[in-house]
Amino acid sequence: MFDIPSSQIHEEDRTKIWKHVRLVDAVALRRETVDPKKESELPYVGLEHIDTGQVDLKRWGKGTEVSSLKNRFAKNDVLYGKLRPYLDKAVIASVQGLCSTDILVLKPMEVVLPEFIAQILHTQEFISFANSTTTGLNHPRTSWSAIQEFSFPLPPISEQREIAQVLSTIRRAQQATREVIQTVREVKGSFLDSIFSSGSTTRLPIAKLGEICERPQYGITKSASSTNSGPKFLRITDIQDGEVDWQSVPTCEISNDDFETYKLKPGDILIARIGATTGKTFLVGEVPNAVFGSYLIRLRAGLSVIPAFLRAFTETRFYWDQIEKSKGGRLKQGVNIGVIQAIELPLPSVDQQKSYVTAFDELNSKLSVEKERLTALQFLYQTSLHELLSGRIHLSQKGD
């Protein structure tokens, strides 16, 4: 699956062979603070540039774009964000430049490779340690004096190199998968825009949701229960990234009449009507016995529109412009049944909708496959990271 080194892998406790060192014994803190106005030719790296775990050259700024003092870093320095939520990010600098003072610049000593230190800073052990050292309520952060005492097993240079190569191979696969996901999303977005763009309004009839759907319905007000008595009780918070883990959805006690009134069926579209997720939608597929909460609005498509086509419409700028306009920039304003009924969309024939839905399904299927692949790679990385860096699995060497 991956281009992993051909060295034979053995399961063995290497912690008795490797020496344990503190971070301060393996790296030094580079303390070179400069005025960026005097170093305008150097690139600038902020916390946001190391968010993905690697520095993206295309996103770098210039030293002249920032006025406050910045830290200098050199090629092969390890850049680590000391501000939460960047405590699990570390990158190796490929060139010299300037960075935010919220980034610790770590200079590896001769006993350790930069790529090995970067992997150490990605371990759950180190991340937990760093989190335990943070101070401050509004912007929790750690410091060099706090993390320098972190200890870890240090193998010989040759084994460090092979460990880093294996882990880097997995990370490259992760990055490649993220890029595929981004590409598919962009293709899907372009496809949706081509159907629902303003230009489509001149080619297709315009319909309001109130004309092509049954009257929208507010959900029921109930208290969630963990007793597993009664139907599932779906709330806004149970819908994550357009999906629902029904196993984790709580239940509620409800009368038979109310259950029949609020029972979810395949093809139902649920719309968040208040809060930060206002306007977000979920298309119900296979569903257990379940009802929906009062912060959701149910929309049921009529004969002239396919539910999957309607759900795809709610991902477009044409839809979101109308949602934002109805809110007037007020987060608590939300949307109501009247707003939903007034939303307009270009409406092709049912046969055209079917062909579009087929294309949507293919793109969504590709996204699902790639997301599952990324999840598997993330698990593989964390497992390999722990096993290799703890010494439980080592890569055999003929010598340094």
Secondary structure, 3 states (H helix, E strand, C coil): CCCCCCCCEEECCCCCCCEEEEHHHHEEECCCEECHHHHCCCEEECHHHHCCCCCCHHHCEEHHHCCCCEEEECCCCEEEECECCCCCCEEECCCCEEECCCEEEEEECCCCCHHHHHHHCCCHHHHHHHHHCCECCCCCECCHHHHCCCEEEECCHHHHHHHHHHHHHHHHHHHHHHHHHHHHHHHHHHHHHHHHCHHHHHCCCEEEHHHHECCCEECECCCCECCCCCCEEECHHHEECCEECHHHCCECCCCHHHHHHHECCCCCEEEECCCCCCCCEEECCCCCCEEEECCEEEECECCCCCHHHHHHHCCCHHHHHHHHHHHCCCCCCCCCHHHHHHCEEECCCHHHHHHHHHHHHHHHHHHHHHHHHHHHHHHHHHHHHHHHHHCCEEECCCCC
